[in-house]
Amino acid sequence: MNRGRTISAVLVVVVLLAGCGGSAGGAEVSGGGGADSADLAEQTASQAVERDAEAGDGGGNGGGDGSAAQTVATGRSIIRTGEVRLRVDDYEAARRNLTAAVEARGGYVSDSSQQVHDRGEESWTSGRVVLRVPAEDFSGMMADVEGEGRVLESSTSTQDVTDQVVDLQARLENLRAERDRLRELYQRANDTEDVLAVERRLSEVQTEIERTEARLQSLQRRVAYSTITVEMTEPRPDRPAPDQWYDTPVLAAFLDSVHGVGVVLRATVVAAAYAAPYLVVFLTPFAIAGGLLYRYRGRILGGDGGGDSTDDET
């Protein structure tokens, strides 16, 4: 009976230590264990039980501190992403070129979609391609993408996830250390109740380990392979002209006429502005000569008339 109480006390202390050393998720799991430890502490007052619990705690803490010290990152974990919008002459040819380029750099196409648009007898294609390329080839792949067509929009962004990676690594080390301690307790447990308690906690720890590993691997993949999203579209065909002028809609014809009147008026004003200097320079002499002729017209005509009358009298 004393041995069973000793194992129960050690199990409670291990759970408490794991909850204090883990993240928020581990704290939630160890909450119930705190209440159990208070009840068991009142039932286990013997010095032998306390010594066994302290011995188990010492080994567990030593392993946890050492693993945390080993999770210090040597570099930064950066997630790089890019987005590019292109106008391409041939969508299918551009997609094949991008696929070949990313595979040549050790990457792959993670997602793609395309749509074919129809208008009358004309059609054009647009779509999206998601490329995953090794982080060291991100800049080179961006240059390849932008060279595939006319760039309508291009942007890049970075996200530093170093702290998240370090936290997950430390959390994973603590969980694995707790799992090892629980396995040792499971081998030492004889009482059925103790065995069930260890199995239940061991299952919870294993589930949390798998969840943490999945999150860490996801971050590491996003750091190792940058993401470039490429949206491509072919030029839309021009709007076809009506077969006959009377096929044009009434409102469209009226608006075109109004626009035409405005164009003519604007062109007239612009032409007058261009011609004004020439008119001033070249017409001024003619205007002066015309004014002088008009002023002396009477004298010139009078002189001619006097000569005619003298000839008649003679």
Secondary structure, DSSP 8 states (H G I E B T S, - for coil): -HHHHHHHHHHHHHHHHHHHHS-HHHHHHHHHHHHHHHHHHHH---HHHHHHHHHHHHHHHHHHHHHHHTT--SS--EEEEEEEEEE-S-HHHHHHHHHHHHHHTT-EEEEEEEEEEEETTEEEEEEEEEEEEEGGGHHHHHHHHHTTSEEEEEEEEEEE-HHHHHHHHHHHHHHHHHHHHHHHHHHH--SHHHHHHHHHHHHHHHHHHHHHHHHHHHHHHHHHEEEEEEEEE---------SSGGGS-HHHHHHHHHHHHHHHHHHHHHHHHHHHHHHHHHHHHHHHHHHHHHHTHHHHHHHHHHHHHHHHH-
